[in-house]
Amino acid sequence: MSDTRSRKEVQDEIAETRAELAETTAALVAKTDVKAQVKQAAAAKTTKVKQATTERTARLGAAAADAREQVTATVGKAVDKAKEQVSAAGDETRHQLTDGAPAEVVRRPIPIALTVAAALTVAAVVALVRRRRG
């Protein structure tokens, strides 16, 4: 060191060296403070997970809304088709029952086999009653 420096310059250099030593000491303390490092890393991870969760929630919400719209449209089409089929089936049945005249229902003739069966049943009952009487 030269003696030509003034007292002020030496004091400034000492102050600067002390500041540098304080920074170096603080950095060394921070490196050796494992607990603080763990807390800092945990806070960083927590922030990262929260951001990822928020983004995924938004994406899933949008996907759910899209799916809901698609299902609603599909169900609406199916309901409309079912209504058309029921209406057509009702019209066809009404036409068959009324022979095209909606105001009156056409009575269908009783099948011959049913008439013959009823007549035979009546004849059998009459025969049984006569036998018992005597």
DOMI-72214 format. One record per atom (N, C-alpha, C): residue number from 0; residue in three letters; atom name; y, x, z. Coordinates in nm, 3 decimals. Example, Ala and Ser with C-alpha at 12.3 -4.5 7.8 and 13.67 -1.06 7.14 Angstrom:
2
(atom 0, 'ALA', 'N', (-0.569, 1.319, 0.780))
(atom 0, 'ALA', 'CA', (-0.450, 1.230, 0.780))
(atom 0, 'ALA', 'C', (-0.330, 1.320, 0.780))
(atom 1, 'SER', 'N', (-0.225, 1.285, 0.708))
(atom 1, 'SER', 'CA', (-0.106, 1.367, 0.714))
(atom 1, 'SER', 'C', (0.003, 1.290, 0.787))
END
This chain:
134
(atom 0, 'MET', 'N', (-0.116, 0.083, 0.000))
(atom 0, 'MET', 'CA', (0.000, 0.000, 0.000))
(atom 0, 'MET', 'C', (0.124, 0.089, 0.000))
(atom 1, 'SER', 'N', (0.216, 0.042, -0.070))
(atom 1, 'SER', 'CA', (0.338, 0.124, -0.075))
(atom 1, 'SER', 'C', (0.435, 0.079, 0.032))
(atom 2, 'ASP', 'N', (0.513, 0.173, 0.076))
(atom 2, 'ASP', 'CA', (0.609, 0.143, 0.183))
(atom 2, 'ASP', 'C', (0.736, 0.080, 0.127))
(atom 3, 'THR', 'N', (0.741, 0.066, -0.001))
(atom 3, 'THR', 'CA', (0.862, 0.013, -0.062))
(atom 3, 'THR', 'C', (0.868, -0.138, -0.056))
(atom 4, 'ARG', 'N', (0.760, -0.201, -0.014))
(atom 4, 'ARG', 'CA', (0.763, -0.348, -0.006))
(atom 4, 'ARG', 'C', (0.845, -0.389, 0.114))
(atom 5, 'SER', 'N', (0.905, -0.502, 0.099))
(atom 5, 'SER', 'CA', (0.985, -0.549, 0.210))
(atom 5, 'SER', 'C', (0.898, -0.627, 0.308))
(atom 6, 'ARG', 'N', (0.953, -0.647, 0.419))
(atom 6, 'ARG', 'CA', (0.882, -0.720, 0.524))
(atom 6, 'ARG', 'C', (0.848, -0.861, 0.475))
(atom 7, 'LYS', 'N', (0.935, -0.923, 0.402))
(atom 7, 'LYS', 'CA', (0.917, -1.060, 0.350))
(atom 7, 'LYS', 'C', (0.798, -1.063, 0.253))
(atom 8, 'GLU', 'N', (0.787, -0.965, 0.167))
(atom 8, 'GLU', 'CA', (0.677, -0.959, 0.072))
(atom 8, 'GLU', 'C', (0.544, -0.945, 0.143))
(atom 9, 'VAL', 'N', (0.540, -0.866, 0.246))
(atom 9, 'VAL', 'CA', (0.417, -0.847, 0.323))
(atom 9, 'VAL', 'C', (0.379, -0.977, 0.392))
(atom 10, 'GLN', 'N', (0.475, -1.044, 0.449))
(atom 10, 'GLN', 'CA', (0.447, -1.170, 0.517))
(atom 10, 'GLN', 'C', (0.398, -1.276, 0.417))
(atom 11, 'ASP', 'N', (0.457, -1.278, 0.300))
(atom 11, 'ASP', 'CA', (0.413, -1.373, 0.197))
(atom 11, 'ASP', 'C', (0.271, -1.343, 0.152))
(atom 12, 'GLU', 'N', (0.240, -1.216, 0.137))
(atom 12, 'GLU', 'CA', (0.104, -1.176, 0.098))
(atom 12, 'GLU', 'C', (0.003, -1.213, 0.205))
(atom 13, 'ILE', 'N', (0.039, -1.194, 0.331))
(atom 13, 'ILE', 'CA', (-0.050, -1.229, 0.443))
(atom 13, 'ILE', 'C', (-0.071, -1.381, 0.443))
(atom 14, 'ALA', 'N', (0.033, -1.458, 0.423))
(atom 14, 'ALA', 'CA', (0.021, -1.605, 0.422))
(atom 14, 'ALA', 'C', (-0.068, -1.649, 0.306))
(atom 15, 'GLU', 'N', (-0.052, -1.586, 0.192))
(atom 15, 'GLU', 'CA', (-0.134, -1.620, 0.076))
(atom 15, 'GLU', 'C', (-0.281, -1.586, 0.102))
(atom 16, 'THR', 'N', (-0.306, -1.471, 0.162))
(atom 16, 'THR', 'CA', (-0.443, -1.429, 0.195))
(atom 16, 'THR', 'C', (-0.504, -1.526, 0.296))
(atom 17, 'ARG', 'N', (-0.427, -1.568, 0.393))
(atom 17, 'ARG', 'CA', (-0.478, -1.664, 0.492))
(atom 17, 'ARG', 'C', (-0.514, -1.797, 0.425))
(atom 18, 'ALA', 'N', (-0.432, -1.841, 0.334))
(atom 18, 'ALA', 'CA', (-0.460, -1.968, 0.264))
(atom 18, 'ALA', 'C', (-0.589, -1.956, 0.183))
(atom 19, 'GLU', 'N', (-0.605, -1.842, 0.115))
(atom 19, 'GLU', 'CA', (-0.727, -1.820, 0.038))
(atom 19, 'GLU', 'C', (-0.849, -1.815, 0.130))
(atom 20, 'LEU', 'N', (-0.835, -1.748, 0.243))
(atom 20, 'LEU', 'CA', (-0.946, -1.741, 0.340))
(atom 20, 'LEU', 'C', (-0.978, -1.880, 0.395))
(atom 21, 'ALA', 'N', (-0.878, -1.962, 0.417))
(atom 21, 'ALA', 'CA', (-0.901, -2.097, 0.468))
(atom 21, 'ALA', 'C', (-0.977, -2.180, 0.365))
(atom 22, 'GLU', 'N', (-0.939, -2.167, 0.239))
(atom 22, 'GLU', 'CA', (-1.011, -2.239, 0.133))
(atom 22, 'GLU', 'C', (-1.154, -2.192, 0.123))
(atom 23, 'THR', 'N', (-1.174, -2.061, 0.128))
(atom 23, 'THR', 'CA', (-1.309, -2.004, 0.119))
(atom 23, 'THR', 'C', (-1.393, -2.050, 0.238))
(atom 24, 'THR', 'N', (-1.335, -2.047, 0.356))
(atom 24, 'THR', 'CA', (-1.407, -2.091, 0.476))
(atom 24, 'THR', 'C', (-1.444, -2.239, 0.465))
(atom 25, 'ALA', 'N', (-1.353, -2.320, 0.419))
(atom 25, 'ALA', 'CA', (-1.379, -2.463, 0.404))
(atom 25, 'ALA', 'C', (-1.491, -2.486, 0.303))
(atom 26, 'ALA', 'N', (-1.492, -2.409, 0.194))
(atom 26, 'ALA', 'CA', (-1.598, -2.422, 0.094))
(atom 26, 'ALA', 'C', (-1.733, -2.381, 0.152))
(atom 27, 'LEU', 'N', (-1.734, -2.272, 0.229))
(atom 27, 'LEU', 'CA', (-1.859, -2.227, 0.292))
(atom 27, 'LEU', 'C', (-1.910, -2.329, 0.395))
(atom 28, 'VAL', 'N', (-1.819, -2.386, 0.470))
(atom 28, 'VAL', 'CA', (-1.858, -2.488, 0.569))
(atom 28, 'VAL', 'C', (-1.914, -2.610, 0.497))
(atom 29, 'ALA', 'N', (-1.852, -2.649, 0.387))
(atom 29, 'ALA', 'CA', (-1.900, -2.765, 0.311))
(atom 29, 'ALA', 'C', (-2.039, -2.740, 0.255))
(atom 30, 'LYS', 'N', (-2.064, -2.617, 0.210))
(atom 30, 'LYS', 'CA', (-2.196, -2.585, 0.156))
(atom 30, 'LYS', 'C', (-2.302, -2.584, 0.265))
(atom 31, 'THR', 'N', (-2.266, -2.549, 0.383))
(atom 31, 'THR', 'CA', (-2.366, -2.543, 0.492))
(atom 31, 'THR', 'C', (-2.380, -2.677, 0.563))
(atom 32, 'ASP', 'N', (-2.291, -2.772, 0.539))
(atom 32, 'ASP', 'CA', (-2.297, -2.903, 0.605))
(atom 32, 'ASP', 'C', (-2.389, -2.995, 0.524))
(atom 33, 'VAL', 'N', (-2.518, -2.987, 0.552))
(atom 33, 'VAL', 'CA', (-2.618, -3.064, 0.478))
(atom 33, 'VAL', 'C', (-2.599, -3.214, 0.500))
(atom 34, 'LYS', 'N', (-2.568, -3.253, 0.622))
(atom 34, 'LYS', 'CA', (-2.551, -3.395, 0.653))
(atom 34, 'LYS', 'C', (-2.441, -3.457, 0.566))
(atom 35, 'ALA', 'N', (-2.331, -3.389, 0.551))
(atom 35, 'ALA', 'CA', (-2.221, -3.439, 0.470))
(atom 35, 'ALA', 'C', (-2.261, -3.445, 0.323))
(atom 36, 'GLN', 'N', (-2.337, -3.345, 0.278))
(atom 36, 'GLN', 'CA', (-2.383, -3.344, 0.139))
(atom 36, 'GLN', 'C', (-2.475, -3.462, 0.111))
(atom 37, 'VAL', 'N', (-2.564, -3.491, 0.207))
(atom 37, 'VAL', 'CA', (-2.657, -3.603, 0.192))
(atom 37, 'VAL', 'C', (-2.579, -3.734, 0.186))
(atom 38, 'LYS', 'N', (-2.480, -3.749, 0.274))
(atom 38, 'LYS', 'CA', (-2.399, -3.871, 0.273))
(atom 38, 'LYS', 'C', (-2.325, -3.887, 0.140))
(atom 39, 'GLN', 'N', (-2.271, -3.777, 0.092))
(atom 39, 'GLN', 'CA', (-2.197, -3.782, -0.035))
(atom 39, 'GLN', 'C', (-2.291, -3.818, -0.150))
(atom 40, 'ALA', 'N', (-2.410, -3.757, -0.153))
(atom 40, 'ALA', 'CA', (-2.506, -3.787, -0.259))
(atom 40, 'ALA', 'C', (-2.552, -3.933, -0.250))
(atom 41, 'ALA', 'N', (-2.575, -3.982, -0.127))
(atom 41, 'ALA', 'CA', (-2.617, -4.120, -0.108))
(atom 41, 'ALA', 'C', (-2.508, -4.216, -0.155))
(atom 42, 'ALA', 'N', (-2.384, -4.184, -0.124))
(atom 42, 'ALA', 'CA', (-2.274, -4.271, -0.167))
(atom 42, 'ALA', 'C', (-2.265, -4.273, -0.319))
(atom 43, 'ALA', 'N', (-2.284, -4.159, -0.381))
(atom 43, 'ALA', 'CA', (-2.280, -4.153, -0.528))
(atom 43, 'ALA', 'C', (-2.392, -4.234, -0.589))
(atom 44, 'LYS', 'N', (-2.513, -4.221, -0.534))
(atom 44, 'LYS', 'CA', (-2.629, -4.298, -0.585))
(atom 44, 'LYS', 'C', (-2.607, -4.447, -0.563))
(atom 45, 'THR', 'N', (-2.555, -4.484, -0.447))
(atom 45, 'THR', 'CA', (-2.530, -4.625, -0.418))
(atom 45, 'THR', 'C', (-2.433, -4.684, -0.520))
(atom 46, 'THR', 'N', (-2.328, -4.612, -0.549))
(atom 46, 'THR', 'CA', (-2.230, -4.659, -0.648))
(atom 46, 'THR', 'C', (-2.296, -4.675, -0.785))
(atom 47, 'LYS', 'N', (-2.376, -4.576, -0.821))
(atom 47, 'LYS', 'CA', (-2.444, -4.580, -0.952))
(atom 47, 'LYS', 'C', (-2.540, -4.699, -0.960))
(atom 48, 'VAL', 'N', (-2.617, -4.725, -0.852))
(atom 48, 'VAL', 'CA', (-2.712, -4.837, -0.850))
(atom 48, 'VAL', 'C', (-2.638, -4.970, -0.855))
(atom 49, 'LYS', 'N', (-2.526, -4.981, -0.784))
(atom 49, 'LYS', 'CA', (-2.448, -5.105, -0.786))
(atom 49, 'LYS', 'C', (-2.395, -5.133, -0.927))
(atom 50, 'GLN', 'N', (-2.347, -5.030, -0.994))
(atom 50, 'GLN', 'CA', (-2.297, -5.048, -1.130))
(atom 50, 'GLN', 'C', (-2.410, -5.091, -1.223))
(atom 51, 'ALA', 'N', (-2.526, -5.025, -1.211))
(atom 51, 'ALA', 'CA', (-2.640, -5.060, -1.297))
(atom 51, 'ALA', 'C', (-2.685, -5.203, -1.269))
(atom 52, 'THR', 'N', (-2.687, -5.243, -1.143))
(atom 52, 'THR', 'CA', (-2.728, -5.378, -1.106))
(atom 52, 'THR', 'C', (-2.631, -5.481, -1.163))
(atom 53, 'THR', 'N', (-2.503, -5.452, -1.154))
(atom 53, 'THR', 'CA', (-2.403, -5.544, -1.208))
(atom 53, 'THR', 'C', (-2.419, -5.559, -1.359))
(atom 54, 'GLU', 'N', (-2.441, -5.448, -1.428))
(atom 54, 'GLU', 'CA', (-2.459, -5.454, -1.574))
(atom 54, 'GLU', 'C', (-2.585, -5.532, -1.611))
(atom 55, 'ARG', 'N', (-2.694, -5.506, -1.542))
(atom 55, 'ARG', 'CA', (-2.819, -5.576, -1.572))
(atom 55, 'ARG', 'C', (-2.809, -5.723, -1.541))
(atom 56, 'THR', 'N', (-2.742, -5.756, -1.432))
(atom 56, 'THR', 'CA', (-2.724, -5.897, -1.396))
(atom 56, 'THR', 'C', (-2.646, -5.969, -1.506))
(atom 57, 'ALA', 'N', (-2.544, -5.904, -1.556))
(atom 57, 'ALA', 'CA', (-2.465, -5.965, -1.663))
(atom 57, 'ALA', 'C', (-2.550, -5.984, -1.789))
(atom 58, 'ARG', 'N', (-2.630, -5.883, -1.824))
(atom 58, 'ARG', 'CA', (-2.715, -5.895, -1.943))
(atom 58, 'ARG', 'C', (-2.819, -6.004, -1.924))
(atom 59, 'LEU', 'N', (-2.881, -6.011, -1.806))
(atom 59, 'LEU', 'CA', (-2.981, -6.115, -1.781))
(atom 59, 'LEU', 'C', (-2.919, -6.254, -1.782))
(atom 60, 'GLY', 'N', (-2.799, -6.265, -1.728))
(atom 60, 'GLY', 'CA', (-2.730, -6.394, -1.730))
(atom 60, 'GLY', 'C', (-2.704, -6.441, -1.872))
(atom 61, 'ALA', 'N', (-2.663, -6.348, -1.957))
(atom 61, 'ALA', 'CA', (-2.638, -6.383, -2.097))
(atom 61, 'ALA', 'C', (-2.768, -6.421, -2.167))
(atom 62, 'ALA', 'N', (-2.874, -6.345, -2.138))
(atom 62, 'ALA', 'CA', (-3.004, -6.376, -2.200))
(atom 62, 'ALA', 'C', (-3.055, -6.512, -2.153))
(atom 63, 'ALA', 'N', (-3.036, -6.542, -2.025))
(atom 63, 'ALA', 'CA', (-3.080, -6.672, -1.973))
(atom 63, 'ALA', 'C', (-3.002, -6.786, -2.037))
(atom 64, 'ALA', 'N', (-2.873, -6.766, -2.057))
(atom 64, 'ALA', 'CA', (-2.792, -6.869, -2.122))
(atom 64, 'ALA', 'C', (-2.838, -6.892, -2.266))
(atom 65, 'ASP', 'N', (-2.867, -6.783, -2.337))
(atom 65, 'ASP', 'CA', (-2.919, -6.797, -2.474))
(atom 65, 'ASP', 'C', (-3.051, -6.871, -2.476))
(atom 66, 'ALA', 'N', (-3.141, -6.834, -2.383))
(atom 66, 'ALA', 'CA', (-3.272, -6.900, -2.378))
(atom 66, 'ALA', 'C', (-3.257, -7.048, -2.345))
(atom 67, 'ARG', 'N', (-3.166, -7.080, -2.253))
(atom 67, 'ARG', 'CA', (-3.143, -7.220, -2.215))
(atom 67, 'ARG', 'C', (-3.094, -7.299, -2.336))
(atom 68, 'GLU', 'N', (-3.004, -7.241, -2.414))
(atom 68, 'GLU', 'CA', (-2.954, -7.309, -2.533))
(atom 68, 'GLU', 'C', (-3.065, -7.331, -2.636))
(atom 69, 'GLN', 'N', (-3.151, -7.231, -2.653))
(atom 69, 'GLN', 'CA', (-3.261, -7.245, -2.748))
(atom 69, 'GLN', 'C', (-3.359, -7.353, -2.704))
(atom 70, 'VAL', 'N', (-3.392, -7.353, -2.574))
(atom 70, 'VAL', 'CA', (-3.486, -7.453, -2.522))
(atom 70, 'VAL', 'C', (-3.425, -7.593, -2.535))
(atom 71, 'THR', 'N', (-3.298, -7.605, -2.503))
(atom 71, 'THR', 'CA', (-3.232, -7.735, -2.513))
(atom 71, 'THR', 'C', (-3.235, -7.787, -2.656))
(atom 72, 'ALA', 'N', (-3.207, -7.697, -2.750))
(atom 72, 'ALA', 'CA', (-3.209, -7.737, -2.891))
(atom 72, 'ALA', 'C', (-3.349, -7.777, -2.935))
(atom 73, 'THR', 'N', (-3.449, -7.698, -2.896))
(atom 73, 'THR', 'CA', (-3.587, -7.727, -2.934))
(atom 73, 'THR', 'C', (-3.635, -7.859, -2.873))
(atom 74, 'VAL', 'N', (-3.605, -7.879, -2.745))
(atom 74, 'VAL', 'CA', (-3.646, -8.004, -2.679))
(atom 74, 'VAL', 'C', (-3.573, -8.123, -2.742))
(atom 75, 'GLY', 'N', (-3.446, -8.106, -2.773))
(atom 75, 'GLY', 'CA', (-3.371, -8.214, -2.837))
(atom 75, 'GLY', 'C', (-3.432, -8.254, -2.969))
(atom 76, 'LYS', 'N', (-3.472, -8.155, -3.050))
(atom 76, 'LYS', 'CA', (-3.537, -8.184, -3.178))
(atom 76, 'LYS', 'C', (-3.670, -8.255, -3.156))
(atom 77, 'ALA', 'N', (-3.747, -8.209, -3.057))
(atom 77, 'ALA', 'CA', (-3.877, -8.271, -3.030))
(atom 77, 'ALA', 'C', (-3.860, -8.416, -2.984))
(atom 78, 'VAL', 'N', (-3.759, -8.440, -2.900))
(atom 78, 'VAL', 'CA', (-3.733, -8.576, -2.852))
(atom 78, 'VAL', 'C', (-3.692, -8.667, -2.969))
(atom 79, 'ASP', 'N', (-3.606, -8.616, -3.055))
(atom 79, 'ASP', 'CA', (-3.564, -8.696, -3.170))
(atom 79, 'ASP', 'C', (-3.683, -8.729, -3.260))
(atom 80, 'LYS', 'N', (-3.769, -8.630, -3.282))
(atom 80, 'LYS', 'CA', (-3.888, -8.653, -3.366))
(atom 80, 'LYS', 'C', (-3.980, -8.756, -3.301))
(atom 81, 'ALA', 'N', (-3.999, -8.744, -3.168))
(atom 81, 'ALA', 'CA', (-4.086, -8.839, -3.098))
(atom 81, 'ALA', 'C', (-4.028, -8.981, -3.105))
(atom 82, 'LYS', 'N', (-3.895, -8.992, -3.092))
(atom 82, 'LYS', 'CA', (-3.831, -9.124, -3.102))
(atom 82, 'LYS', 'C', (-3.856, -9.185, -3.240))
(atom 83, 'GLU', 'N', (-3.843, -9.102, -3.342))
(atom 83, 'GLU', 'CA', (-3.865, -9.151, -3.478))
(atom 83, 'GLU', 'C', (-4.009, -9.198, -3.496))
(atom 84, 'GLN', 'N', (-4.104, -9.120, -3.442))
(atom 84, 'GLN', 'CA', (-4.246, -9.157, -3.456))
(atom 84, 'GLN', 'C', (-4.277, -9.284, -3.380))
(atom 85, 'VAL', 'N', (-4.222, -9.299, -3.259))
(atom 85, 'VAL', 'CA', (-4.245, -9.420, -3.181))
(atom 85, 'VAL', 'C', (-4.183, -9.540, -3.251))
(atom 86, 'SER', 'N', (-4.064, -9.522, -3.304))
(atom 86, 'SER', 'CA', (-3.998, -9.632, -3.375))
(atom 86, 'SER', 'C', (-4.080, -9.673, -3.497))
(atom 87, 'ALA', 'N', (-4.128, -9.575, -3.572))
(atom 87, 'ALA', 'CA', (-4.208, -9.605, -3.691))
(atom 87, 'ALA', 'C', (-4.338, -9.674, -3.652))
(atom 88, 'ALA', 'N', (-4.402, -9.627, -3.545))
(atom 88, 'ALA', 'CA', (-4.527, -9.690, -3.500))
(atom 88, 'ALA', 'C', (-4.502, -9.832, -3.453))
(atom 89, 'GLY', 'N', (-4.390, -9.854, -3.384))
(atom 89, 'GLY', 'CA', (-4.355, -9.990, -3.339))
(atom 89, 'GLY', 'C', (-4.329, -10.081, -3.456))
(atom 90, 'ASP', 'N', (-4.258, -10.030, -3.556))
(atom 90, 'ASP', 'CA', (-4.231, -10.111, -3.675))
(atom 90, 'ASP', 'C', (-4.361, -10.146, -3.747))
(atom 91, 'GLU', 'N', (-4.449, -10.049, -3.758))
(atom 91, 'GLU', 'CA', (-4.577, -10.073, -3.826))
(atom 91, 'GLU', 'C', (-4.661, -10.175, -3.750))
(atom 92, 'THR', 'N', (-4.666, -10.162, -3.618))
(atom 92, 'THR', 'CA', (-4.743, -10.257, -3.536))
(atom 92, 'THR', 'C', (-4.683, -10.397, -3.546))
(atom 93, 'ARG', 'N', (-4.552, -10.406, -3.538))
(atom 93, 'ARG', 'CA', (-4.486, -10.536, -3.548))
(atom 93, 'ARG', 'C', (-4.515, -10.599, -3.684))
(atom 94, 'HIS', 'N', (-4.515, -10.518, -3.788))
(atom 94, 'HIS', 'CA', (-4.544, -10.569, -3.922))
(atom 94, 'HIS', 'C', (-4.688, -10.619, -3.931))
(atom 95, 'GLN', 'N', (-4.780, -10.544, -3.868))
(atom 95, 'GLN', 'CA', (-4.920, -10.586, -3.872))
(atom 95, 'GLN', 'C', (-4.942, -10.716, -3.795))
(atom 96, 'LEU', 'N', (-4.874, -10.732, -3.683))
(atom 96, 'LEU', 'CA', (-4.893, -10.852, -3.601))
(atom 96, 'LEU', 'C', (-4.823, -10.974, -3.660))
(atom 97, 'THR', 'N', (-4.719, -10.951, -3.732))
(atom 97, 'THR', 'CA', (-4.642, -11.065, -3.783))
(atom 97, 'THR', 'C', (-4.656, -11.083, -3.932))
(atom 98, 'ASP', 'N', (-4.734, -11.002, -3.997))
(atom 98, 'ASP', 'CA', (-4.749, -11.004, -4.142))
(atom 98, 'ASP', 'C', (-4.613, -10.999, -4.211))
(atom 99, 'GLY', 'N', (-4.525, -10.922, -4.153))
(atom 99, 'GLY', 'CA', (-4.394, -10.902, -4.214))
(atom 99, 'GLY', 'C', (-4.290, -11.003, -4.171))
(atom 100, 'ALA', 'N', (-4.329, -11.111, -4.103))
(atom 100, 'ALA', 'CA', (-4.232, -11.211, -4.057))
(atom 100, 'ALA', 'C', (-4.209, -11.189, -3.908))
(atom 101, 'PRO', 'N', (-4.100, -11.126, -3.870))
(atom 101, 'PRO', 'CA', (-4.079, -11.091, -3.730))
(atom 101, 'PRO', 'C', (-4.066, -11.211, -3.637))
(atom 102, 'ALA', 'N', (-4.034, -11.330, -3.689))
(atom 102, 'ALA', 'CA', (-4.011, -11.444, -3.602))
(atom 102, 'ALA', 'C', (-4.140, -11.509, -3.553))
(atom 103, 'GLU', 'N', (-4.248, -11.492, -3.623))
(atom 103, 'GLU', 'CA', (-4.371, -11.560, -3.580))
(atom 103, 'GLU', 'C', (-4.492, -11.467, -3.588))
(atom 104, 'VAL', 'N', (-4.577, -11.478, -3.491))
(atom 104, 'VAL', 'CA', (-4.697, -11.396, -3.486))
(atom 104, 'VAL', 'C', (-4.808, -11.472, -3.554))
(atom 105, 'VAL', 'N', (-4.876, -11.407, -3.646))
(atom 105, 'VAL', 'CA', (-4.986, -11.471, -3.719))
(atom 105, 'VAL', 'C', (-5.110, -11.464, -3.632))
(atom 106, 'ARG', 'N', (-5.175, -11.577, -3.618))
(atom 106, 'ARG', 'CA', (-5.298, -11.579, -3.541))
(atom 106, 'ARG', 'C', (-5.412, -11.540, -3.631))
(atom 107, 'ARG', 'N', (-5.486, -11.447, -3.587))
(atom 107, 'ARG', 'CA', (-5.600, -11.399, -3.665))
(atom 107, 'ARG', 'C', (-5.720, -11.489, -3.637))
(atom 108, 'PRO', 'N', (-5.797, -11.519, -3.738))
(atom 108, 'PRO', 'CA', (-5.915, -11.603, -3.715))
(atom 108, 'PRO', 'C', (-6.016, -11.532, -3.625))
(atom 109, 'ILE', 'N', (-6.081, -11.610, -3.542))
(atom 109, 'ILE', 'CA', (-6.182, -11.554, -3.452))
(atom 109, 'ILE', 'C', (-6.301, -11.511, -3.536))
(atom 110, 'PRO', 'N', (-6.352, -11.393, -3.513))
(atom 110, 'PRO', 'CA', (-6.467, -11.347, -3.592))
(atom 110, 'PRO', 'C', (-6.587, -11.440, -3.577))
(atom 111, 'ILE', 'N', (-6.663, -11.454, -3.682))
(atom 111, 'ILE', 'CA', (-6.779, -11.544, -3.685))
(atom 111, 'ILE', 'C', (-6.883, -11.503, -3.582))
(atom 112, 'ALA', 'N', (-6.904, -11.375, -3.564))
(atom 112, 'ALA', 'CA', (-7.006, -11.328, -3.469))
(atom 112, 'ALA', 'C', (-6.971, -11.374, -3.327))
(atom 113, 'LEU', 'N', (-6.844, -11.372, -3.292))
(atom 113, 'LEU', 'CA', (-6.802, -11.415, -3.160))
(atom 113, 'LEU', 'C', (-6.823, -11.566, -3.144))
(atom 114, 'THR', 'N', (-6.796, -11.641, -3.247))
(atom 114, 'THR', 'CA', (-6.817, -11.786, -3.242))
(atom 114, 'THR', 'C', (-6.965, -11.818, -3.226))
(atom 115, 'VAL', 'N', (-7.051, -11.750, -3.300))
(atom 115, 'VAL', 'CA', (-7.196, -11.773, -3.291))
(atom 115, 'VAL', 'C', (-7.246, -11.736, -3.152))
(atom 116, 'ALA', 'N', (-7.197, -11.626, -3.096))
(atom 116, 'ALA', 'CA', (-7.241, -11.584, -2.963))
(atom 116, 'ALA', 'C', (-7.200, -11.687, -2.858))
(atom 117, 'ALA', 'N', (-7.079, -11.741, -2.869))
(atom 117, 'ALA', 'CA', (-7.033, -11.841, -2.773))
(atom 117, 'ALA', 'C', (-7.118, -11.967, -2.785))
(atom 118, 'ALA', 'N', (-7.150, -12.009, -2.907))
(atom 118, 'ALA', 'CA', (-7.231, -12.129, -2.927))
(atom 118, 'ALA', 'C', (-7.371, -12.110, -2.868))
(atom 119, 'LEU', 'N', (-7.432, -11.995, -2.889))
(atom 119, 'LEU', 'CA', (-7.565, -11.968, -2.834))
(atom 119, 'LEU', 'C', (-7.563, -11.968, -2.682))
(atom 120, 'THR', 'N', (-7.454, -11.913, -2.623))
(atom 120, 'THR', 'CA', (-7.442, -11.911, -2.477))
(atom 120, 'THR', 'C', (-7.433, -12.053, -2.423))
(atom 121, 'VAL', 'N', (-7.355, -12.137, -2.488))
(atom 121, 'VAL', 'CA', (-7.342, -12.276, -2.444))
(atom 121, 'VAL', 'C', (-7.476, -12.348, -2.458))
(atom 122, 'ALA', 'N', (-7.548, -12.323, -2.567))
(atom 122, 'ALA', 'CA', (-7.678, -12.386, -2.588))
(atom 122, 'ALA', 'C', (-7.776, -12.342, -2.482))
(atom 123, 'ALA', 'N', (-7.773, -12.215, -2.444))
(atom 123, 'ALA', 'CA', (-7.866, -12.165, -2.342))
(atom 123, 'ALA', 'C', (-7.835, -12.227, -2.208))
(atom 124, 'VAL', 'N', (-7.708, -12.240, -2.174))
(atom 124, 'VAL', 'CA', (-7.671, -12.301, -2.046))
(atom 124, 'VAL', 'C', (-7.715, -12.447, -2.044))
(atom 125, 'VAL', 'N', (-7.695, -12.520, -2.152))
(atom 125, 'VAL', 'CA', (-7.736, -12.660, -2.159))
(atom 125, 'VAL', 'C', (-7.887, -12.671, -2.144))
(atom 126, 'ALA', 'N', (-7.961, -12.584, -2.207))
(atom 126, 'ALA', 'CA', (-8.107, -12.588, -2.199))
(atom 126, 'ALA', 'C', (-8.153, -12.561, -2.056))
(atom 127, 'LEU', 'N', (-8.092, -12.467, -1.987))
(atom 127, 'LEU', 'CA', (-8.130, -12.437, -1.848))
(atom 127, 'LEU', 'C', (-8.101, -12.555, -1.757))
(atom 128, 'VAL', 'N', (-7.989, -12.621, -1.778))
(atom 128, 'VAL', 'CA', (-7.954, -12.735, -1.695))
(atom 128, 'VAL', 'C', (-8.053, -12.849, -1.717))
(atom 129, 'ARG', 'N', (-8.094, -12.873, -1.838))
(atom 129, 'ARG', 'CA', (-8.189, -12.980, -1.867))
(atom 129, 'ARG', 'C', (-8.324, -12.950, -1.808))
(atom 130, 'ARG', 'N', (-8.368, -12.826, -1.809))
(atom 130, 'ARG', 'CA', (-8.498, -12.790, -1.751))
(atom 130, 'ARG', 'C', (-8.499, -12.815, -1.602))
(atom 131, 'ARG', 'N', (-8.393, -12.781, -1.536))
(atom 131, 'ARG', 'CA', (-8.390, -12.799, -1.392))
(atom 131, 'ARG', 'C', (-8.384, -12.947, -1.354))
(atom 132, 'ARG', 'N', (-8.323, -13.028, -1.433))
(atom 132, 'ARG', 'CA', (-8.313, -13.170, -1.403))
(atom 132, 'ARG', 'C', (-8.442, -13.240, -1.439))
(atom 133, 'GLY', 'N', (-8.504, -13.187, -1.522))
(atom 133, 'GLY', 'CA', (-8.622, -13.235, -1.554))
(atom 133, 'GLY', 'C', (-8.713, -13.292, -1.631))
END
